[in-house]
Amino acid sequence: MSMNRAIKNTVLGLTLFTAKTMSFAQEKSTLEPLITDRPDQTESPNLVSKRSIQIETGAAYEVFKNQNIKTENTTYNTTLVRYGLLSNLELRLGWNFDENKTKINNNRIDDISSGFSPLLLGIKTSIAKENNWLPEIGLLGHLYLPFTAGSDYKPDTTGIDFRFAFSHTLNEKSNLSYNFGVAWGNDSPEATYIYTIAYGYSLTEKMGAYAELYGDFPENSKANHLWNAGATYLITNNLQLDASFGTSITKGQDLMISAGLSYRIPSKNN
């Protein structure tokens, strides 16, 4: 077994084991059902409760085709750890393990990229709670540290992004969420403006569905617009499964599929 495959299997195995043991041990918690920042691209303004830990993880597969060139990106581990430091401040830590394969004229080339992407360090803070027609508002910011990445994914400069997150309750079964922000990264001084908008609907007390539009506007490049849709299933108030799929509206991503789980470890005071 290759070292890369061993790492992938270890990460996924530990994730599933921890999810099973931690979340079911906490299923009697009186906390409200968890609200996650996955599987969609829209970040929620909602914060993890104080001294609680929320782990959101999964895997994703993307396909990009350009004439006779096909690129497959697989993210085996998309883990985000969220910790409620204060009632209005959340700390965030994320790290992905990626693999990139390319085919030319249906012939796979030997040069396969794999490794960890730059570590994400960030915060989320609450600005305002929802009040009638005024939305709930949050602010997020992240740093992407190049020295933490594998050699195949190591940029020369630190990436930065921040965004405002908004959420409206439309009725007892549906809500509308959207983000606006800006990012700098990929060894380019070019700013990229980000937007997302997602509509969520509660099918049952445990199952929800959503549809989303999202994209970006680089300063000196063409805009990118994509869509995705998916579903979530709440096993307990502290454990949720999800699945999603999507593609580009503009030229680019031909297919994206993703699946994952999120679980919360409440503080002893909850």
N, C-alpha and C positions, 0 to 999 in steps of 0.2 A: 504494500500500500504506500502511495506517495505521501510525502510530508503534508502537502497541501490538502489532500483528501483526508488525512488523519485529523488535521486541524478542523476541517469542515465538520466531520463526523463528531468530533469532541464538542465543538460549540453547539451544534444542534442537539446532541444528546443531553448536555448539561442544561440547555434551555428548557427542553421538554420535561426533564426530571424535576427541575426547580419549579416549573409551572404547576406540575401535578401536586407536589408536596406542599408548596407554600400557599397556593391559592385555596385548595380544599381545606387546609388547616384553618383558614380564615373565613370560611363561608358563612359563619354565624355572625359576622360583623354587621353592625347596624348602619354602616355607611350606605349612602345612595349608590346606585349602579355607576360604575366607573365611566368616565368620558375620556376618549383616547384621541391621540393625534394621528392615528392610522385607521384605515388603510388609504384614505384620500390624501391629497396634497394640501388641503386646507387645514391649517393649524387652528385649534380651538382656543378661545380666550380663557377657558376654564383652567384652573390650577389644581395640581395635586394637593390634597389636604395636608396640613402641617404635620411634619415628622412621618409621613407615609412615603412609601417607595412604590413607584409604578414602572413596570418593565413591559415594553412594547417591542415585539420581535417578530420576524417572519422571513420570507424569501420571495424573490421576484425574478421574473424572466422577461427580457426584452429582445425584440428582433428589429433590425434596421436593414433595409434593402436599398441599394443605389446601383441601378443597372445590373451588372453581373457580380456585384460584391454584396455579400450578406454578412452582417455582424450580429452575433448573439452575445448579450450581456446577461450573466446570471449573478444575482446577489444572494449568497447562501445565508447570510446573517445580517439582518437590518435592525440591529438592536438599539433602542433608545431607552435610557434609564432616567426617570424623572423623580426628583426628591423635593418634598415640600419643606423648604427651610423656614419660611414664615407663612403667615396666613395669606400674604399677598406677594410672595416671592418663591419661585420654583427654580431649582438647579437642574441642568440637563446635560447628559453625557451620552454620546452616540458613536458607534463604530460599525462599519460594514466590511464584510469580506466578499470581494468581487472576483469574477472570472470573465474574460473576454475572448471569444473565438471568432475567427473570420474564415469565410469561404469565398473563393473566386471561381466562377463557373462551376459551382457545386463541388469544388475540390477544396478540402480543408487545408489551410496552411499550418505549418508546424509551430509558428510563433504564437503561443497562447499567453496572455497576460493574466496574472492572478495575484491576489494579495489584499491586504487591508487598505482601505481608503483613509484619508486623514481623519484623526479623531475630532469629534465635534464637542465643543464646550459651549454651554449657553445658559441663558436665564430667560424666564418668562415672568412678567409681572402684570398684575391686574390694574387697570386704569379706571374702569367704571362698571358698575353692575347694570343689568338691563332694567329700564324704567319706562313702562308704557311703550311708546314708539321709539325710544332711544335704545340702541343695541348694547349688549355687553361688549366691553372693549378690553383687549390685552395687548401687550407689546412683547415681542421676542427678539433676541439677538444671539448670534452664534459666531464662534471662531472655529476655523478648520486648520489644525496644526500640522504642517507638512512633515515635521520630523517623526511623526507617529505612523506615517504611511509606509506601505511596502514599496520596494523600488519601482515596480511597474506603475504605481499610482501616486508617486511622490512629486508634488509641485514644488516650485522654487520659492513661492511666496505664500503667506498666510491668507486664507480665504475669510471673508466676512459677509454676513448677511443680517438683515433685520427686517421685521415686518409688523404691521398692525393687524390684529385679528379681531373680527367683529362677528356677533351672532345675534339673530332675531328669532324669538319664538313666534311662529305664525299661528299655531293653535296647539291643542294638547297632543297632536300626533306629528306635527311637522315643524321644521325650522330651516332657516336660511343662514349660512355662514359664508364669510368672504375675507380674503387677505389682500393687503397691498404692501409692497416692500421693495427692497433693492439689494443686490448682491454684487460682490467683487470676488473673482477667483479665477482658477485655471491659468495662472501666470499672466493675466491680462489686466491692465488698468481700466479697461472698459467696464462701465457700470451696466448692470442688467436689471431692468425694472420687472417686478414679479406681480402677477395677479392670480387669484383663485376665486371661484364661487361654487358653492355646493348646496344642493337641496337634499335634506334628509327627511325620511318618513318612517314612523314606527308601524311596522306591519302587525306586530303583536307586542306583548309586554317584554318579550325576550329578543325578538328579531326586528332588525331595522334594515333599511335600504337607502342608497343615496345615488345621485347622479351629479357629475362635476365637470366644469370647464376650467382650464387653467393654462397658463403660458407665461411668456416673458418677452420683453422688448429690449434687446441689446442696443447700446448706443450706436454702434457702427455696423450692425449686422441685421439680417432679416428677422422679423418676429416669429415666434414659435407658438402655436396654439394646439392644445390637446384636450381630450376628454377621457373620462373613465367613469365606471359605475361599479357598485359592489353591494355587499350585504354584511351584516354583523349578527352574531348570535351570542347572547349573554347566558353563559352556563350558570354562573352565580353572580352576585353583585361585584365580585372581585376577579372574575375570569371571563374573558370575551374572546371568541374566535371571529376571524374575518376572511373575506375573499373578495377580489376585485379583478377587473380587466379593463383595457382601454387601448386607444391608438391615437395617432396624430390627426389633426384636421389639416394643418399645413404639412408639407413634405418632411418626413423624418421617421418617427417611430411607427413601425408597421403593426406591432403587437406588444402588449404588456399584460402579463398575468401575475397575480400576487396572492399570497395567503399567509396568515400569521395568527398570533395570539397576543393578548395583553393581559397582565395580571397585576394586582395591587396587593402590597403587604402593608396593612394599616399599622399605625402606631399603636402602642399598648393603651393609649388614652382614648382611642376611638371605639 
